[in-house]
Amino acid sequence: MTFDLERAGLIARQLGLDEHGLRLVRVPGGDIAEAWLLAAANVRVFLKTLPLGRAGLLSTEADGLKALAATGEIRVPRVIGRDVIDQVAWLALEYIEMDQRTERCDRELGERLARLHRHGNDSFGWHRDNFIGKTPQPNPRLDDWSEFFLWHRLGFQLDRLDQQYPDAGWSKLQTPLFESWQRRFHHHKPEPALIHGDLWSGNAAMTQGGHPVIFDPAAHYADRECDLAMTRLFGGFSDAFYQAYETTWPLPEGHADRLPYYQLYHLLNHANLFAGGYLTRSKKEILHLAS
């Protein structure tokens, strides 16, 4: 169903905005939800819309943003409201003018991310399942990190690939991959840390005041190394970011060896979502790790 100014007006009234001169402008760049600038006389709101059947994506995004905001460690867009109108799910967020991050901003981001990760829990997972991109992300509450990561991150993605490509041999890769992790990292017992969960450079920016802001989370409790691994997968973070993180809370021994396993989760997800070269790259990486 087409989203238009009339429906935007209904949302504006629900949010208590002044409708005088209301404007609706499409914001480019979103590959999951449609994004809009809803400009009223007294405020600007960043609006995301999806068909009703995919409302869970917006619900879990709002949930993750609220959890990150509650720590007070890193700026995230404030959740203003969420509802459904005419079979369209919408999420209204604080509109933040953003710029490309500077080295100084990256330094602050590294410090603040380390402090965010200090917010822990008594188990891994989350109080609900959510999404990594468009892919469901199961979050059972478990005490054992290896069990959680192997079965509900790598294993889950491999099962989805096996369903899509039943003759490609994905299921045969699981056992040697899992055994390689257990052989090398059975002793690794991290504390559950609150992580962003999808921290690539496109989900981190700088406010006009020069401070970091992060958004579009896939929040849950995990090994904090997962966030750092994702930042390195596609690049876009300066040395100042990593130096500041290490100064604030140094990573434990062996983190460089675990990094490709944590990156593999996102490669597998990209293979599930986009196929193409990600299928080849993922399989090559598994064979390398399992060798």
Summary of the structure (lengths in Angstrom):
residues: 291
radius of gyration: 20.0
end to end distance: 50.3
largest distance: 64.8
contacts: 924
relative contact order: 0.13
helix: 47%
strand: 20%
